[in-house]
Amino acid sequence: MCNEYAREIALAKFREELAKAKQMPFEWQDGRIPNDLGPKPSLKIRDLGW
């Protein structure tokens, strides 16, 4: 029960901070969003990182 209470307190603090963040004016640079970029090739485990 103590762990559940601590979790509820942490979630309440998080919700409060999130509510504050939503009130801030926010704008992407040049009106672009991260998802408007083209597809990237996927990486495989065997791929070298150079």
VEXDREN-2710 file (C-alpha; in Angstrom, 1 decimal):
% VEXDREN-2710
k/r/px/py/pz
1/MET/0.0/0.0/0.0
2/CYS/2.9/2.4/0.7
3/ASN/4.3/1.9/-2.8
4/GLU/0.9/2.6/-4.3
5/TYR/0.6/5.8/-2.3
6/ALA/4.1/6.9/-3.4
7/ARG/3.2/6.2/-7.0
8/GLU/0.0/8.2/-6.8
9/ILE/2.0/11.2/-5.4
10/ALA/4.6/10.9/-8.2
11/LEU/1.9/10.7/-10.8
12/ALA/0.1/13.7/-9.3
13/LYS/3.3/15.8/-9.5
14/PHE/3.8/14.7/-13.1
15/ARG/0.3/15.6/-14.1
16/GLU/0.8/19.0/-12.5
17/GLU/4.0/19.7/-14.4
18/LEU/2.5/18.5/-17.6
19/ALA/-0.4/20.8/-17.2
20/LYS/2.0/23.7/-16.8
21/ALA/4.0/22.7/-19.9
22/LYS/0.8/22.6/-22.0
23/GLN/0.2/26.3/-21.2
24/MET/3.6/27.4/-22.6
25/PRO/3.6/28.7/-26.1
26/PHE/5.4/26.2/-28.3
27/GLU/6.3/26.3/-32.0
28/TRP/8.5/24.1/-34.2
29/GLN/11.3/25.7/-36.1
30/ASP/10.3/26.8/-39.6
31/GLY/6.9/25.2/-39.1
32/ARG/8.3/21.8/-39.5
33/ILE/7.6/18.8/-37.3
34/PRO/9.8/15.8/-36.7
35/ASN/7.5/13.4/-38.6
36/ASP/7.7/15.3/-41.9
37/LEU/11.1/14.0/-42.7
38/GLY/11.5/11.2/-45.2
39/PRO/12.0/7.5/-44.2
40/LYS/15.4/6.4/-43.0
41/PRO/16.9/3.0/-43.6
42/SER/16.5/0.6/-40.7
43/LEU/19.6/-0.6/-38.8
44/LYS/20.3/-4.2/-38.3
45/ILE/22.4/-5.8/-35.5
46/ARG/25.1/-6.9/-37.9
47/ASP/25.5/-3.3/-39.4
48/LEU/28.8/-1.6/-38.6
49/GLY/28.7/1.8/-37.0
50/TRP/31.2/3.6/-39.3
END
